[in-house]
Amino acid sequence: MLGSELIIRSLRRRGVTTIFSLSGNQIMPLYDACIDAGIRIVHVRHEAAAVFMADAWSQITGELGVAMVTAAPGLTNGLAPLYSASQAESPVLLISGDSSVSEDGSGAFQELDQVAITRPLTKLSVRPQSAAELCPALEDAITQALAPRRGPVHVALPFDLLTAESGIADLPQAPADQPAVALDAAYVDQLAELLNAARRPLVLAGPTSARSHGRSARAAAQAMLGLRIIPMESPRGLKDPSLGALAGIMPSADLIVLAGKCLDFTLGFGGTGALGDNARLAVIDPDPAMLERAGRLLGERLVLAFQADPVAALAAIRAARASAERLAWQEQVDDALRSRTIKAPSAPVEGALGPRALCETVQAFLASAPHPILICDGGEFGQWAQAFCQAPVRIINGMSGAIGAGVCYAIAAKIARPKATVVVMMGDGTAGFHLMELDTAVREGAAVIAVIGNDLRWNAEHLIQMRTYGPQRLIGCELSPTARYHDVASALGGAGFAAHDVDGLANALKGAADSGLPACINVSLAGEAAPVFNAASMASTSGH
């Protein structure tokens, strides 16, 4: 069996049915092996798109997402989305072609120490040195990707190992699944005591808890505890518009449990400015490094820290009957999460939709669409979308803060869930990254609907410059008023629409859905700062 066949057959045995890829010399043996294995290759227009799509696949399905790129420049083109996958806690396997082992150190075509480059971005990065190492390296990487805390891995495959006879006739026996780490009952009891004694507890979870495939476990734990488990997956942290006015009541909490939520910049590094003066903190995390960080940053405020699967630990707790004060606090938390009271509403702009009106029009469409999936790209418009649009399944640009992946995420979501209505909302700036992937969508029959909020600028940077330097020192933010993004979709074989008001957008959304084609709706948008929601009207239960 050729080395390439070993790799692809091993993936098929692991249940891999789809690989996102851009072709290149060093991975042609793997392409050929996919034909006999029955693995679909979704052939993209840029290597970064392949990795973004693998990330979205894992977020939608809960399965391993696989991207395959060629050596050196192919691999380096995929680095930014590899970082995004790591921050999103997505189990992604990145396979890259590589120069031959037999030519190491000889100046081979595209020779590069790929492992050294990807190691900081992955849970594991390896390069097998012999045919005997191919399957063990691949299996170990997949196991690491799927183990808590989930994340991306990389396997670099030398060309000569793929094209040579391996001397192996049958696949090695598949490794046994790793047993889950047993919960320490003493730690669970301590956590139960802390939660049952708290009057105003909050439980913050990491990105994994936001995934649709993890919702049932989270819901079961919430029912057992009698309180909300709040996933956090935005680089805006407590100011994530999806969380409403949560930041405003955070200082009132007396116990904050970080259940797989890393203590980092999104929580003000654990300082009192973000978390308040009164709260004690408990940390449950699968990663010992995160427990060490919590101890270092929190000091005496940290009352409990232990290594475990967070959802399993919470689900094991027997909750005491909630007091009246506890129930009132929970109602206050729910009100804060629902809050959409904007501190400073903007005046309407003639000839352009305000971002809230745009998002509410899209939300009305999502509410009536079959199996809706929402994708929110980054930037100011992305924050409006996160605030005023929702769907049972959602992907956002994530903790990395990267922008431009929206179309890629949407295509992978549609391929994973063909019957879903997939809407991606992005600004005109982010559209420039991967709009050509609409060609991939056309070829793959992935009828996504891209809604571009077009305010003719990089609005986040525009607002920063206005605030910091003043209107006389604006530079590098304006985008072309003659750009017709919707015509790009039409030119690539999809459907294009332009909209300037609510009725025009509603009609365009219907037309896009009825077309059965990948569609782009170019919407004239009044550029506004991301929404910040007001919790000042909520009565504090802390007395401070």
C-alpha positions as CSV (number, residue, x, y, z in Angstrom):
1,M,0.0,0.0,0.0
2,L,1.3,3.5,-0.9
3,G,1.9,5.9,1.9
4,S,-0.9,8.2,0.5
5,E,-3.3,5.3,0.7
6,L,-2.4,4.6,4.3
7,I,-3.2,8.2,5.2
8,I,-6.5,8.5,3.3
9,R,-7.8,5.0,4.3
10,S,-7.0,5.9,8.0
11,L,-9.0,9.1,7.6
12,R,-11.9,7.2,6.1
13,R,-11.9,4.7,9.0
14,R,-12.1,7.7,11.3
15,G,-15.3,8.7,9.6
16,V,-13.9,11.5,7.5
17,T,-16.1,12.1,4.4
18,T,-15.1,15.6,3.4
19,I,-11.8,17.4,3.0
20,F,-11.4,21.1,2.3
21,S,-8.4,21.7,0.1
22,L,-6.6,23.6,-2.6
23,S,-4.5,21.4,-4.9
24,G,-0.7,21.4,-5.2
25,N,2.2,19.3,-6.3
26,Q,3.0,17.6,-3.0
27,I,-0.6,16.5,-2.2
28,M,-1.5,15.0,-5.6
29,P,-1.0,11.4,-4.3
30,L,-3.5,12.1,-1.5
31,Y,-6.0,13.5,-4.0
32,D,-5.7,10.3,-6.0
33,A,-6.2,8.1,-3.0
34,C,-9.4,10.0,-2.1
35,I,-11.1,8.7,-5.2
36,D,-11.0,5.1,-4.2
37,A,-11.7,5.9,-0.5
38,G,-14.9,7.9,-1.5
39,I,-13.8,11.0,0.3
40,R,-15.2,14.3,-1.1
41,I,-12.7,17.1,-1.8
42,V,-14.2,20.6,-1.6
43,H,-11.8,22.4,-3.9
44,V,-11.4,26.1,-2.8
45,R,-9.8,29.2,-4.2
46,H,-7.3,30.0,-1.4
47,E,-5.6,27.8,1.2
48,A,-6.9,30.0,4.1
49,A,-10.5,29.2,2.9
50,A,-9.8,25.5,3.3
51,V,-8.8,25.8,6.9
52,F,-11.6,28.2,7.7
53,M,-14.1,25.7,6.2
54,A,-12.6,22.8,8.2
55,D,-13.0,25.0,11.4
56,A,-16.7,25.7,10.5
57,W,-17.3,22.0,9.7
58,S,-16.1,21.0,13.2
59,Q,-18.2,23.8,14.8
60,I,-21.3,22.7,13.0
61,T,-21.0,18.9,13.3
62,G,-18.8,18.4,16.4
63,E,-16.6,16.2,14.2
64,L,-13.0,16.5,13.1
65,G,-12.6,19.1,10.4
66,V,-9.9,18.3,7.8
67,A,-8.1,20.7,5.6
68,M,-5.4,19.7,3.1
69,V,-2.9,22.1,1.5
70,T,0.4,21.9,-0.3
71,A,3.9,22.6,1.0
72,A,5.5,25.9,2.1
73,P,3.4,28.8,0.7
74,G,0.4,26.6,0.8
75,L,0.9,25.9,4.4
76,T,1.8,29.4,5.3
77,N,-1.3,30.7,3.6
78,G,-3.4,28.7,6.1
79,L,-1.7,30.0,9.3
80,A,-4.2,32.8,10.2
81,P,-7.3,30.5,10.2
82,L,-5.2,27.9,12.1
83,Y,-4.9,30.5,14.8
84,S,-8.6,31.1,14.6
85,A,-9.4,27.4,15.0
86,S,-7.2,27.3,18.1
87,Q,-9.0,30.2,19.7
88,A,-12.4,28.7,18.8
89,E,-11.3,25.3,20.3
90,S,-12.1,23.6,17.0
91,P,-10.7,20.1,16.3
92,V,-9.1,20.7,12.9
93,L,-6.6,18.4,11.2
94,L,-4.4,20.4,8.9
95,I,-2.5,18.1,6.4
96,S,0.2,19.6,4.4
97,G,2.4,18.2,1.7
98,D,6.1,18.5,2.3
99,S,9.4,18.1,0.5
100,S,10.9,14.6,0.6
101,V,12.7,13.3,3.7
102,S,15.5,12.0,1.4
103,E,16.2,15.5,0.3
104,D,16.3,17.2,3.7
105,G,19.0,19.8,3.9
106,S,19.6,19.7,0.2
107,G,17.6,22.8,-0.8
108,A,14.6,20.8,-2.1
109,F,11.7,22.6,-3.8
110,Q,9.6,24.3,-1.1
111,E,11.7,22.8,1.7
112,L,10.6,24.5,5.0
113,D,10.5,23.6,8.6
114,Q,6.7,23.5,8.7
115,V,6.5,21.9,12.2
116,A,8.4,24.8,13.7
117,I,6.0,27.3,12.2
118,T,2.7,25.6,13.2
119,R,3.8,24.3,16.6
120,P,2.7,27.5,18.5
121,L,-0.7,27.4,16.8
122,T,-1.6,23.8,17.4
123,K,-1.9,21.2,20.1
124,L,0.4,18.9,18.1
125,S,2.5,19.3,15.0
126,V,4.5,16.4,13.5
127,R,6.4,15.3,10.4
128,P,6.8,11.5,10.0
129,Q,10.2,10.4,9.0
130,S,9.3,6.9,7.6
131,A,6.3,5.0,6.2
132,A,6.0,3.2,9.5
133,E,5.4,6.5,11.3
134,L,2.6,7.6,9.0
135,C,-0.4,6.0,10.7
136,P,0.8,6.4,14.3
137,A,1.5,10.1,13.7
138,L,-1.9,10.7,12.1
139,E,-3.8,8.8,14.8
140,D,-2.0,10.6,17.6
141,A,-2.8,13.9,16.0
142,I,-6.5,13.1,15.6
143,T,-6.7,11.9,19.2
144,Q,-5.1,15.1,20.4
145,A,-7.4,17.3,18.3
146,L,-10.5,15.7,19.8
147,A,-9.3,15.6,23.4
148,P,-10.3,18.3,25.9
149,R,-9.5,21.2,25.3
150,R,-10.2,20.6,21.7
151,G,-8.0,22.3,19.1
152,P,-6.2,22.1,15.8
153,V,-3.3,19.8,14.9
154,H,-0.9,19.6,11.9
155,V,0.7,16.7,10.1
156,A,3.3,17.5,7.4
157,L,3.7,14.6,4.9
158,P,6.9,14.3,3.0
159,F,6.3,13.5,-0.7
160,D,8.6,10.5,-0.9
161,L,6.7,8.8,2.0
162,L,3.4,9.3,0.1
163,T,4.6,7.9,-3.2
164,A,6.6,4.9,-2.0
165,E,5.3,1.5,-1.2
166,S,5.0,1.4,2.5
167,G,5.4,-2.4,2.9
168,I,2.2,-2.4,4.9
169,A,-0.7,-4.4,3.4
170,D,-3.4,-3.6,5.9
171,L,-4.2,-0.6,8.2
172,P,-2.8,-1.0,11.7
173,Q,-5.4,-1.7,14.3
174,A,-7.2,1.5,15.3
175,P,-6.2,2.9,18.7
176,A,-8.7,2.5,21.5
177,D,-10.6,5.5,22.5
178,Q,-9.1,7.3,25.5
179,P,-11.2,7.0,28.6
180,A,-12.6,10.2,30.1
181,V,-10.7,11.5,33.1
182,A,-12.5,10.5,36.2
183,L,-14.1,13.3,38.2
184,D,-12.6,13.9,41.7
185,A,-15.6,13.7,44.0
186,A,-14.0,15.9,46.6
187,Y,-13.6,18.7,44.2
188,V,-17.1,18.3,42.9
189,D,-18.4,18.5,46.5
190,Q,-16.4,21.6,47.2
191,L,-17.8,23.3,44.1
192,A,-21.3,22.2,45.0
193,E,-20.9,23.9,48.5
194,L,-19.7,27.1,46.9
195,L,-22.5,27.2,44.4
196,N,-25.2,26.3,46.9
197,A,-23.9,29.0,49.3
198,A,-23.7,31.7,46.7
199,R,-26.5,34.2,46.5
200,R,-25.5,35.8,43.2
201,P,-23.5,33.2,41.2
202,L,-22.5,33.3,37.5
203,V,-21.1,30.4,35.5
204,L,-19.1,31.4,32.4
205,A,-18.1,28.8,29.8
206,G,-15.8,28.7,26.9
207,P,-16.4,28.5,23.1
208,T,-17.0,24.7,23.1
209,S,-20.2,25.2,25.2
210,A,-21.5,27.5,22.5
211,R,-21.6,24.8,19.9
212,S,-24.9,23.3,18.8
213,H,-23.7,19.8,19.4
214,G,-22.8,20.7,23.1
215,R,-26.2,22.4,23.8
216,S,-27.9,19.3,25.2
217,A,-25.1,18.7,27.8
218,R,-25.1,22.4,28.7
219,A,-28.9,22.4,29.1
220,A,-28.8,19.3,31.3
221,A,-26.2,20.9,33.6
222,Q,-28.2,24.2,33.7
223,A,-31.4,22.3,34.7
224,M,-29.5,20.5,37.4
225,L,-27.9,23.7,38.8
226,G,-30.9,25.9,38.4
227,L,-28.9,28.7,36.8
228,R,-27.6,29.8,33.4
229,I,-24.3,28.6,32.0
230,I,-23.2,31.5,29.8
231,P,-20.8,30.6,26.9
232,M,-18.3,33.3,25.8
233,E,-16.8,33.1,22.3
234,S,-16.3,36.7,21.3
235,P,-13.1,38.8,21.5
236,R,-15.2,41.6,22.9
237,G,-15.6,39.5,26.0
238,L,-18.2,40.8,28.5
239,K,-19.0,43.5,25.9
240,D,-20.1,41.0,23.3
241,P,-23.4,42.3,22.0
242,S,-24.8,38.8,22.1
243,L,-24.5,39.0,25.9
244,G,-26.7,42.1,26.2
245,A,-25.9,44.1,29.3
246,L,-24.2,41.3,31.2
247,A,-21.1,43.4,31.8
248,G,-23.2,45.9,33.8
249,I,-24.3,43.4,36.4
250,M,-21.0,41.4,36.6
251,P,-19.7,43.4,39.6
252,S,-22.8,42.3,41.6
253,A,-21.8,38.6,41.5
254,D,-20.5,37.0,44.6
255,L,-19.2,33.8,43.0
256,I,-18.0,33.5,39.4
257,V,-17.2,30.0,38.1
258,L,-15.0,29.7,35.0
259,A,-16.2,26.4,33.5
260,G,-13.7,26.0,30.6
261,K,-13.6,29.8,30.0
262,C,-9.9,30.9,29.9
263,L,-9.0,33.7,32.2
264,D,-7.7,36.3,29.7
265,F,-8.2,39.8,28.2
266,T,-11.9,39.2,27.7
267,L,-12.4,39.1,31.5
268,G,-10.0,41.9,32.1
269,F,-7.4,39.4,33.2
270,G,-9.5,38.7,36.3
271,G,-9.2,42.3,37.6
272,T,-11.9,44.0,39.7
273,G,-12.6,46.4,36.9
274,A,-14.3,43.7,34.9
275,L,-15.4,41.2,37.6
276,G,-16.0,43.5,40.5
277,D,-14.6,43.7,44.0
278,N,-16.8,41.1,45.7
279,A,-16.7,37.9,43.8
280,R,-14.7,34.9,44.6
281,L,-13.7,32.7,41.7
282,A,-13.7,29.0,41.0
283,V,-12.0,27.5,37.9
284,I,-12.7,24.1,36.2
285,D,-10.5,23.5,33.2
286,P,-9.1,20.5,31.3
287,D,-5.8,22.4,30.8
288,P,-3.4,22.6,33.8
289,A,-1.8,25.7,32.2
290,M,-5.1,27.5,32.6
291,L,-5.3,26.5,36.3
292,E,-1.8,27.9,36.8
293,R,-2.7,31.1,35.1
294,A,-5.8,31.6,37.2
295,G,-3.8,31.1,40.4
296,R,-1.2,33.6,39.3
297,L,-3.7,36.3,38.2
298,L,-6.4,35.9,40.9
299,G,-4.3,35.2,44.0
300,E,-6.5,34.9,47.2
301,R,-9.7,35.5,45.2
302,L,-9.4,32.0,43.7
303,V,-11.1,29.7,46.1
304,L,-11.1,26.5,44.1
305,A,-9.4,25.2,40.9
306,F,-9.3,21.7,39.6
307,Q,-8.7,19.8,36.3
308,A,-11.8,18.3,34.8
309,D,-14.3,18.4,31.9
310,P,-16.3,21.5,33.0
311,V,-19.7,20.4,31.8
312,A,-19.3,16.9,33.4
313,A,-18.2,18.5,36.6
314,L,-21.2,20.9,36.7
315,A,-23.6,18.1,35.7
316,A,-22.5,16.0,38.7
317,I,-23.5,18.7,41.2
318,R,-26.7,18.2,43.3
319,A,-28.0,21.7,43.7
320,A,-29.8,22.9,46.8
321,R,-33.2,24.6,46.5
322,A,-32.7,28.1,45.3
323,S,-33.6,30.9,47.7
324,A,-35.9,33.8,46.8
325,E,-32.8,36.1,46.5
326,R,-31.1,33.5,44.2
327,L,-34.2,33.4,42.0
328,A,-34.4,37.2,41.8
329,W,-30.7,37.3,40.8
330,Q,-31.2,34.7,38.1
331,E,-34.1,36.8,36.7
332,Q,-31.8,39.8,36.7
333,V,-29.1,37.9,34.8
334,D,-31.7,36.8,32.2
335,D,-32.9,40.4,31.9
336,A,-29.4,41.6,31.3
337,L,-28.7,39.0,28.7
338,R,-31.9,40.0,26.9
339,S,-31.3,43.7,27.2
340,R,-31.0,45.5,23.9
341,T,-31.4,49.1,25.2
342,I,-28.9,51.2,23.3
343,K,-27.3,54.0,25.2
344,A,-27.2,56.4,22.2
345,P,-29.5,55.7,19.3
346,S,-28.3,57.2,16.0
347,A,-30.3,59.4,13.7
348,P,-31.4,57.8,10.3
349,V,-29.2,58.4,7.2
350,E,-31.0,59.1,3.9
351,G,-30.5,56.4,1.3
352,A,-29.0,53.9,3.7
353,L,-30.4,51.4,6.2
354,G,-29.4,51.7,9.8
355,P,-27.6,48.6,11.1
356,R,-30.4,47.7,13.6
357,A,-33.1,47.9,10.9
358,L,-31.0,45.8,8.6
359,C,-30.4,43.2,11.2
360,E,-34.1,43.1,12.3
361,T,-35.1,42.6,8.6
362,V,-32.7,39.7,8.3
363,Q,-33.9,38.3,11.7
364,A,-37.5,38.2,10.4
365,F,-36.3,36.2,7.4
366,L,-34.3,33.8,9.6
367,A,-37.4,33.3,11.9
368,S,-39.4,32.0,9.0
369,A,-36.6,30.1,7.2
370,P,-36.2,26.3,7.4
371,H,-33.3,25.2,9.6
372,P,-31.6,28.6,9.8
373,I,-27.9,28.9,10.4
374,L,-26.4,32.3,11.1
375,I,-22.8,33.3,10.3
376,C,-21.5,36.6,11.7
377,D,-18.2,38.0,10.4
378,G,-16.2,40.5,12.4
379,G,-16.0,44.3,12.4
380,E,-18.6,46.8,13.6
381,F,-21.4,45.4,11.4
382,G,-20.7,41.9,12.7
383,Q,-21.4,43.1,16.2
384,W,-24.8,44.5,15.2
385,A,-25.5,41.1,13.6
386,Q,-24.6,39.3,16.8
387,A,-26.8,41.7,18.8
388,F,-30.0,41.6,16.8
389,C,-29.8,38.3,14.8
390,Q,-30.0,34.8,16.2
391,A,-30.5,31.2,15.0
392,P,-30.4,27.8,16.6
393,V,-26.9,27.3,15.1
394,R,-24.4,30.2,14.9
395,I,-20.8,30.8,14.0
396,I,-19.1,34.1,14.7
397,N,-15.5,35.2,14.0
398,G,-14.5,34.0,17.4
399,M,-11.9,34.7,20.0
400,S,-9.1,35.3,17.5
401,G,-10.8,38.5,16.3
402,A,-10.0,37.5,12.7
403,I,-12.2,38.9,10.0
404,G,-13.1,37.8,6.5
405,A,-13.9,34.1,7.1
406,G,-17.7,34.5,6.9
407,V,-18.2,33.2,3.3
408,C,-15.9,30.3,4.0
409,Y,-17.8,29.4,7.2
410,A,-21.1,29.7,5.4
411,I,-20.1,27.3,2.6
412,A,-18.9,24.7,5.0
413,A,-22.0,25.0,7.1
414,K,-24.2,24.5,4.0
415,I,-22.2,21.5,2.9
416,A,-22.5,20.0,6.3
417,R,-26.2,20.8,6.6
418,P,-27.6,20.8,3.0
419,K,-31.2,21.5,4.1
420,A,-30.3,24.5,6.2
421,T,-30.9,28.1,5.3
422,V,-27.4,29.6,5.8
423,V,-27.1,33.4,6.0
424,V,-23.7,35.1,6.5
425,M,-23.6,38.8,7.5
426,M,-20.5,40.7,6.8
427,G,-19.2,44.2,6.1
428,D,-17.8,45.5,2.8
429,G,-14.3,45.4,4.3
430,T,-14.5,41.7,5.3
431,A,-16.1,40.8,2.0
432,G,-12.8,41.6,0.3
433,F,-11.0,38.6,1.9
434,H,-12.8,35.6,0.4
435,L,-15.6,36.8,-1.8
436,M,-14.2,34.7,-4.7
437,E,-15.2,31.6,-2.7
438,L,-18.6,32.3,-4.1
439,D,-17.2,30.4,-7.0
440,T,-16.6,27.5,-4.7
441,A,-20.1,27.8,-3.5
442,V,-21.4,27.7,-7.1
443,R,-19.3,24.6,-8.0
444,E,-20.3,22.8,-4.8
445,G,-24.0,23.7,-5.0
446,A,-23.8,25.5,-1.6
447,A,-26.6,28.0,-1.9
448,V,-25.6,30.4,0.9
449,I,-27.0,33.9,1.3
450,A,-24.3,36.6,1.9
451,V,-25.6,39.9,3.2
452,I,-23.0,42.7,2.9
453,G,-23.6,45.8,5.0
454,N,-21.9,48.4,2.8
455,D,-20.9,51.6,4.6
456,L,-18.1,52.3,2.2
457,R,-15.3,52.0,4.8
458,W,-13.4,50.0,7.4
459,N,-15.8,51.3,10.0
460,A,-14.1,50.0,13.1
461,E,-10.8,51.6,12.2
462,H,-12.6,54.8,11.0
463,L,-14.2,55.1,14.4
464,I,-10.9,54.5,16.2
465,Q,-9.2,57.2,14.2
466,M,-12.1,59.7,14.7
467,R,-12.0,59.1,18.4
468,T,-8.2,59.1,18.8
469,Y,-6.9,61.5,16.2
470,G,-9.9,63.5,14.9
471,P,-11.6,63.8,11.5
472,Q,-8.7,65.7,10.0
473,R,-6.4,62.7,10.4
474,L,-8.5,59.9,8.8
475,I,-6.4,57.6,6.6
476,G,-6.7,54.2,5.0
477,C,-10.3,53.5,5.9
478,E,-12.4,54.5,2.9
479,L,-13.7,51.9,0.4
480,S,-15.0,52.4,-3.2
481,P,-18.5,53.7,-3.6
482,T,-18.6,52.2,-7.1
483,A,-17.9,48.6,-5.9
484,R,-20.8,46.3,-6.9
485,Y,-20.3,43.2,-4.7
486,H,-23.6,41.7,-5.8
487,D,-22.4,41.7,-9.5
488,V,-19.5,39.5,-8.4
489,A,-21.9,36.9,-7.3
490,S,-23.8,37.1,-10.6
491,A,-20.6,37.0,-12.6
492,L,-19.5,33.8,-10.8
493,G,-22.8,32.0,-11.6
494,G,-24.7,33.0,-8.5
495,A,-27.4,35.5,-7.8
496,G,-26.9,39.2,-7.0
497,F,-29.2,41.8,-5.4
498,A,-28.8,45.4,-4.2
499,A,-31.0,46.9,-1.5
500,H,-31.3,50.4,0.0
501,D,-34.3,50.1,2.4
502,V,-36.2,47.5,4.5
503,D,-38.6,46.5,1.7
504,G,-35.8,46.2,-0.8
505,L,-33.8,44.0,1.6
506,A,-36.8,41.8,2.4
507,N,-37.5,41.3,-1.3
508,A,-33.9,40.5,-1.9
509,L,-33.8,37.9,0.8
510,K,-36.8,36.2,-0.7
511,G,-35.3,36.4,-4.1
512,A,-32.1,34.9,-2.9
513,A,-33.8,32.0,-1.2
514,D,-36.0,31.3,-4.2
515,S,-33.1,31.4,-6.6
516,G,-31.5,28.2,-5.2
517,L,-28.1,29.7,-6.0
518,P,-25.3,31.2,-3.9
519,A,-26.4,34.8,-3.5
520,C,-25.0,38.1,-2.4
521,I,-27.1,41.1,-1.3
522,N,-25.3,44.4,-1.3
523,V,-27.1,46.6,1.3
524,S,-26.4,50.4,1.6
525,L,-25.6,50.8,5.3
526,A,-25.3,53.7,7.6
527,G,-22.0,53.1,9.4
528,E,-22.4,53.2,13.2
529,A,-20.3,52.0,16.1
530,A,-21.1,48.6,17.5
531,P,-24.0,48.7,20.0
532,V,-23.3,48.9,23.7
533,F,-26.3,48.0,25.9
534,N,-27.4,49.9,29.0
535,A,-27.9,48.1,32.3
536,A,-28.1,51.3,34.4
537,S,-31.9,50.9,34.7
538,M,-31.5,47.5,36.4
539,A,-31.7,47.5,40.1
540,S,-28.5,46.3,41.7
541,T,-28.7,43.5,44.3
542,S,-25.2,44.1,45.6
543,G,-25.8,47.2,47.6
544,H,-22.8,48.9,45.8
